[in-house]
Amino acid sequence: MNEPVRSTPPSAPSSASSDVVRVQQLSAARDEIVSRLRQRIIGQDEVVELLLIALFARGHGLFVGVPGLAKTLLITTLADALSLHSNRIQFTPDLMPSDITGTDVLEDDASTGKRHFRFIPGPVFTNILLADEVNRAPPKTQAALLQSMAEGQVTASGNTYALEQPYLVFATQNPIEQEGTYPLPEAQLDRFLFQIDVRYPSPHEEIEIVKRTTSPMLTTITPVLSSKDIIGFQDLVPRVPVADHVVQHAVTLVRASRPDDNKGSELVRKNVAFGAGPRASQGLILGAKARAVLHGRYAAEIEDVRALLEPVLKHRLVMNFRAEAEGVTAEHVIDDIKQSIEP
C-alpha cells in the first residue's frame, strides 16, 4: 500500500528574493511619490530625483538657488507625502546653537519643593529638518548641526539624545547674496551627500507656476509611505550589489579630483587646491545604489555613478586663487574629469 503523499510547506523566501520584491516596491513607490510632488511642484525633475536618492541613501542635501524657486515647498511636500515630521529653521546671525538643539529649563517640583532642569528639545528633533539660508549663521551655530548629521544624535548639557529615524537635513544657500554670510567649513560641506542646484524654470513651467500659485490651493497630499517603510527601504539600499569595476571607476573619478594624484589632469593640478576625500567615493556608490533601485534595477551600474558625479563632487572641491582669477569653476573641473576618464 502506498504511503500518502505529504505536501511540503513552502519555504520562506530567501533574503535575495525578498530584496528583489522590495526593489519592485520601491520603484512603484517612487512613481507615487513623484506624482504627489507634482501636485504642488512644477518642473525641477532633476532636483526631485536627487532629493529622493538622498532620502533613501540616508544622505543630507545642500540646495543652492535664488529665492522663490520652491525649495521650502518641495521639502515640506516631500514630508507630507511620506508621513514624516518636518521643521524649518531660518538661520540668522543671532541664532544660537541651543536654538537648534534645545535647552534646559529650570522647573519647580510642586510636590517636593525642589528645583530641577528639564530638557526642551529643539527643532532638530524631527524627521526632515530644513535649514534655511544656513550660511547666514556663524560657524559656532552651523556646527550645532554636525553631530546630528554625522551620528543621528544630539549632546546637550552632558546628555546624549537619539534622534528619531529617518532623519535628514536639507539646507539651503542663496548663491547671489553673500553679504553678511559665513561660508560653510569644508568639514560640514563634506557631510552633505549632494549639492543640489535649483535652477530657474523654463518659460512654460513658469507660466504654469504663476497660474497655479495665484489661484486657490486646494491640494491635499495623501501619504505614500510610512516612516517604517522608509527605514526598510533605506536598509535595502546598502544591500544592492555593485560590481568591483563599478567601485573602481567611482574611486578613480574621485581620486582624479585631487591635484597630487597621478590621474589628475592638468586642469585639476592648476586650479584645484584640495580634491574630494573618501567620503565622496562612499557617497557615489551609495547614491548609485539608491538611484538604481529607485528606477527598478537590481544592481548599481557605471551610468549611475557618472550621473551623480557633479552633485557629489561640486561642494567638495576647493578651488585655488588661480581658478577664481581665470573663472575656472568646479563644474569645469568635473566635466574635465568625466571626459578624461572613460568608463
Secondary structure, DSSP 4 states (H G I P E B T S, - for coil): -PPPPPPPPPPPPPHHHHHHHHHHHHHHHHHHHHHHHHTT--S-HHHHHHHHHHHHTT-EEEEE--TTSSHHHHHHHHHHHTT--EEEEE--TT--THHHHEEEEEEE-TTT--EEEEEEE-TTSSSEEEEETGGGS-HHHHGGGHHHHHHSEEEETTEEEEPPSS-EEEEEE-SS--TT--PPPHHHHTTEEEEEE-PPPPHHHHHHHHHHHTS-----PPP---HHHHHHHHHHGGGS-B-HHHHHHHHHHHHTTSTTSTT--HHHHHHEEE---HHHHHHHHHHHHHHHHHTT-SSB-HHHHHHTHHHHHTTT-EE-HHHHHHT--HHHHHHHHHHHS--
